[in-house]
Amino acid sequence: MTKVALLAGGLGTRLSEETDLKPKPMVTVGDRPILWHIMKYFSCFGLEDFFVATGYKGEVIKTYFSNYRMIDGSIAVDLSTGHISDYTVPTEHWKVHLIATGPNTMTGGRIFRMKNWLADSGPFIVTYGDGVANVNINALLKFHKSHGKLATMTAVRPPSRFGEIEFDGDQVISFSEKPQTGEGWINGGFIVFETGIFDYLSNDSDSLEKNALENVARDGQLMAFRHDGFWQCMDTLRDKIYLDELWKSGEAPWKIWDDAAILRIRRAA
């Protein structure tokens, strides 16, 4: 099974309204941490072996998953003995490895610290713990295997922060609320690496983007998987509110985990 590494240790300073008390991946969308949404999405493709690189306030993430069955389901507590019984078994069958990678470690350093867990099998996926998308993971992995290079980055065109207006003189002939920008592809995460990526990483101060991806590209070993669909990071309170609104509307593009959708995804793999 392809392993999934999630970068969840950053400070999240631009979302300080929420991150004074918790790491950014634990900020909620709806009633669940965005980290849960990301993991739930991957699990629809049969990927359920997660390696979470923790750092800033990592204890919040550890507490959440340590108590997941209690938080998510119904329990009975015998106060005379302290015995706790589960009434509800969560539907998730994830294996979650919570790896302490240091409070000040850079993104590449966090992946380097998880080398012993990630380098013992085939390609693995790395993504950020603060963004959701509807990337076709099966197609991404198929594309990666097809070209034989060291790494595949999912390239996305971010949504505009503002509505886009098209004029004819002073008349508005079209208005598009938060359209995708027509130019400028960026790193959207969902990166597939062969284990050779560890040749580009060496210590805590390494940036995954600058020290690894830039050099992998220089060596002709980085390919782009273009994703034209939905992608949204959660950098600011405005982003969180937008994702909350999508979730509450029932139109969240990353929510694909009904039984019929999962069956279609796995049949197509």
C-alpha positions in Angstrom: 0.0 0.0 0.0 1.3 3.5 -0.9 2.1 5.4 2.3 0.9 9.0 2.8 3.1 11.5 4.7 1.3 14.6 6.0 3.2 17.8 7.0 1.4 19.0 10.2 4.1 20.7 12.2 4.1 24.4 11.1 3.2 27.4 13.1 0.3 28.7 11.0 1.0 32.3 11.9 -1.4 33.7 9.3 -4.3 31.9 11.0 -3.4 33.0 14.5 -7.0 33.5 15.4 -7.2 29.7 15.5 -3.6 28.5 15.9 -2.7 30.1 19.2 -4.3 27.1 20.8 -3.9 24.3 18.2 -1.8 23.5 15.1 -3.3 24.5 11.8 -4.1 21.0 10.7 -6.4 20.7 13.7 -8.4 23.8 12.8 -11.9 22.5 12.0 -13.9 22.6 8.7 -17.4 21.8 9.8 -17.0 19.8 13.0 -13.8 18.0 12.0 -10.1 19.0 11.8 -9.0 19.7 8.2 -6.4 17.0 8.8 -9.3 14.5 9.1 -10.8 15.7 5.8 -7.5 15.2 4.0 -7.1 11.7 5.5 -10.7 10.8 4.8 -10.2 11.8 1.1 -7.1 9.6 0.7 -8.9 6.7 2.3 -11.5 6.8 -0.5 -8.6 5.6 -2.8 -7.7 2.8 -0.4 -4.7 4.7 1.1 -5.0 4.4 4.9 -1.4 4.2 6.2 -0.6 7.7 7.4 2.6 9.2 8.7 1.9 12.6 10.3 4.9 14.8 10.9 4.1 16.8 14.1 5.8 19.8 15.5 4.1 22.9 16.9 1.5 21.8 19.5 1.8 18.2 18.3 0.3 17.0 21.5 -3.1 18.3 20.3 -2.9 15.9 17.3 -1.7 13.0 19.4 -4.5 13.6 21.9 -7.1 13.7 19.1 -6.1 10.4 17.6 -5.4 8.7 20.9 -9.0 9.4 21.9 -10.5 9.1 18.5 -12.9 6.2 19.3 -14.1 8.0 22.4 -14.5 11.4 20.6 -16.2 9.9 17.5 -18.5 7.4 18.9 -20.8 6.4 21.8 -19.3 5.0 25.0 -20.4 3.7 28.4 -18.4 4.5 31.5 -18.7 2.4 34.7 -17.9 5.0 37.3 -17.4 2.3 40.0 -14.6 0.7 38.1 -13.5 3.3 35.6 -14.1 0.8 32.8 -15.0 2.3 29.4 -16.9 0.4 26.7 -17.3 1.4 23.1 -20.8 1.3 21.6 -19.8 2.6 18.3 -16.9 1.5 16.2 -15.6 4.2 13.8 -15.8 3.5 10.1 -12.2 4.5 9.5 -9.6 1.7 9.4 -6.6 4.0 9.3 -3.2 3.3 10.8 -1.9 6.7 12.0 1.8 7.1 12.8 2.3 10.3 14.7 6.0 11.2 14.3 7.5 14.0 16.5 9.7 15.9 14.0 10.5 19.0 16.1 8.9 22.4 16.6 11.2 24.3 14.4 12.1 21.8 11.7 11.6 22.8 8.1 9.3 20.8 5.7 12.2 18.8 4.1 13.7 18.1 7.5 10.3 16.7 8.7 10.3 14.2 5.7 14.0 13.4 6.4 13.2 12.6 10.0 10.6 10.1 8.8 13.1 8.3 6.5 13.1 5.1 8.4 9.3 4.8 8.1 9.0 6.0 4.5 12.0 4.5 2.7 11.3 0.9 3.3 8.9 0.4 0.4 7.9 1.9 -3.0 6.8 5.5 -3.8 5.0 7.5 -1.2 2.9 10.6 -1.2 3.6 13.8 0.6 1.1 16.6 1.1 0.4 19.5 3.4 -1.9 19.3 6.4 -3.8 22.5 5.6 -5.4 22.1 2.2 -8.1 20.0 0.5 -8.7 19.2 -3.2 -10.4 16.7 -5.5 -7.2 15.4 -7.1 -7.6 12.0 -8.7 -5.1 10.0 -6.6 -5.3 6.9 -8.8 -4.5 9.0 -11.9 -1.7 10.8 -10.1 0.0 7.5 -9.1 -0.5 6.0 -12.6 1.1 9.1 -14.1 4.0 8.9 -11.7 4.7 5.3 -12.5 4.4 6.0 -16.3 7.3 8.4 -16.5 9.9 6.8 -14.3 11.2 10.0 -12.7 12.0 10.6 -9.1 9.1 12.9 -8.3 5.7 14.1 -9.4 4.3 17.4 -8.2 0.6 18.1 -8.5 0.3 21.5 -10.2 -2.7 23.6 -9.5 -4.1 27.0 -10.5 -5.2 28.7 -7.3 -8.6 30.4 -7.0 -8.6 34.2 -7.2 -9.1 36.0 -3.9 -11.7 38.2 -5.6 -14.4 38.0 -8.2 -13.3 38.5 -11.8 -15.1 41.2 -13.9 -15.1 41.4 -17.7 -16.1 44.7 -19.2 -17.4 46.1 -22.5 -16.7 49.8 -22.0 -18.3 50.5 -18.6 -20.7 47.7 -18.9 -20.1 44.5 -16.9 -20.6 41.6 -19.4 -19.6 38.8 -17.0 -18.7 38.3 -13.4 -17.2 35.2 -12.0 -16.9 34.8 -8.2 -13.5 33.5 -7.2 -12.5 31.9 -10.5 -9.4 29.9 -10.9 -6.6 32.2 -12.2 -6.0 31.7 -15.9 -2.2 31.7 -15.5 0.4 30.7 -13.0 0.6 27.1 -11.9 1.8 26.5 -8.3 2.8 23.5 -6.1 -0.5 22.1 -4.8 1.1 19.4 -2.7 0.0 15.8 -3.4 3.6 15.0 -4.4 4.7 11.5 -5.2 8.3 10.6 -4.3 10.5 7.6 -5.0 12.8 6.9 -2.0 15.7 8.5 -3.9 14.3 11.8 -2.6 16.3 11.2 0.6 19.5 11.8 -1.4 18.4 15.4 -1.5 17.6 15.8 2.2 20.1 15.8 5.1 19.0 17.8 8.1 16.3 19.7 10.0 16.9 23.0 8.1 16.2 21.5 4.7 13.1 22.9 2.9 11.2 20.4 0.9 10.5 23.1 -1.7 13.9 24.9 -2.0 16.4 22.2 -1.1 14.6 19.2 -2.5 12.1 20.1 -5.3 14.3 22.8 -6.8 17.3 20.5 -7.1 15.2 17.6 -8.3 13.8 19.8 -11.1 17.4 21.0 -11.9 18.3 17.3 -12.3 15.4 16.7 -14.7 13.7 14.4 -12.3 10.5 16.3 -11.5 7.3 15.9 -13.4 4.0 17.8 -13.1 0.6 16.3 -12.8 -1.8 19.1 -13.8 -5.0 19.4 -11.8 -7.7 21.7 -13.1 -10.2 20.8 -10.5 -10.9 22.1 -7.0 -8.0 23.0 -4.7 -8.0 25.2 -1.7 -5.4 25.8 1.1 -6.4 27.2 4.5 -3.9 30.0 5.1 -6.2 32.6 6.6 -9.4 33.0 8.5 -11.1 33.9 5.2 -10.0 30.6 3.8 -11.4 28.7 6.8 -14.8 30.5 6.5 -14.9 29.7 2.8 -14.2 26.0 3.4 -16.8 26.0 6.2 -19.4 27.4 3.9 -18.7 24.8 1.2 -19.0 22.0 3.8 -22.2 23.3 5.3 -23.8 23.8 1.9 -23.3 20.0 1.2 -21.3 21.0 -2.0 -17.7 20.4 -0.7 -15.9 19.0 -3.8 -13.5 16.9 -1.7 -16.4 15.0 0.1 -16.5 11.9 -2.0 -16.8 9.2 0.6 -20.3 7.8 0.0 -20.2 4.1 -0.6 -21.1 4.3 -4.3 -18.4 6.9 -5.0 -15.8 4.9 -3.2 -16.8 1.7 -5.1 -16.4 3.5 -8.4 -13.0 4.9 -7.5 -11.6 1.5 -6.4 -13.0 -0.3 -9.5 -11.3 2.3 -11.7 -7.9 1.9 -9.9 
